[in-house]
Amino acid sequence: MVIRKYNNSAWLLVLPAALFFALVGFAPIMAAVNYSVQDSFAGDQFFWVGLDWYRQMLRSSEFWGALGRTVLFSALALTLQFTLGIYVARKLFHVQKRGELFIALIALPLLTPWIVVGFVWRHAMSPEAGLIGALGSVVGFAPDLNSVLWVWFTILAMDTWHWAPLVVILCYAGYLSIPQPYFQAAAVDGASNWAVFRYIELPKLKKVLLIALLLRLADSLMIYTEPLMISRGGPHVSSTFLSQELIKTAMQEFNLGEAGALSIVYLAMMVTIAWILYRSLRPLNG
């Protein structure tokens, strides 16, 4: 009886907040759905077109190209950031005795606004005045932001510098939660570093890694400001991602119907990914 009464009270406390967030999220989604099934004329006249915008989008090479570049960027960025993040967190935990001080320094890029990150990295790659560009010019390896490879390298390096610290912080917190007797038993058994990582650390970090993956995957799939500052989506469309395609369709072309359809597909993709990762976490909670 006490437990049931406590559960009812908890629901009464949570319900207002849940309703508020549901309404706040529901209104813009319904607006996007409404736009996605209509065409507009002169900005204030709308005509029902049903699923035409969805069919047109799914047949569009621009959509599939932007989606492919977005998925490729996300895969490359997350591979780099998780590899580096786990490595640095492991070194801080096992080698550095004052890891908290280094964590505070590592976290500094996370405090930098997105638009500042893009601005700083664009000028840092300048062969004339930028720190990285000038050093590259000295050794005959000058960056060229008119090159597809250099643009992708810059965006990946910039995103890794900006967001790898988040993976480091989460993994370091996960390491601190691993009971010391596990490591002591491994030392007694003479386990190698790889065996310790494979059979002790990695399983214990699984929940932390899934949460980090959810956060970074959602953000990497929505990247917009940084590549816009670096290359304006170029050369040609080589660094135009799905978020930029959406903004261009809605704000520059003022095609609200197509933008609405694209945003709904974008949302469905993100919700599906979040649900899959959430389902992966449930057995760990059980």
Salt bridges, closest charged atoms under 4 A:
ASP52 OD1 - ARG55 NH1 2.85
ASP159 OD2 - ARG216 NH2 2.85
GLU201 OE1 - ARG90 NE 2.70
GLU201 OE2 - HIS94 NE2 2.67
ASP219 OD2 - ARG216 NH1 2.97
GLU226 OE2 - HIS162 ND1 3.89
GLU245 OE2 - LYS248 NZ 3.24
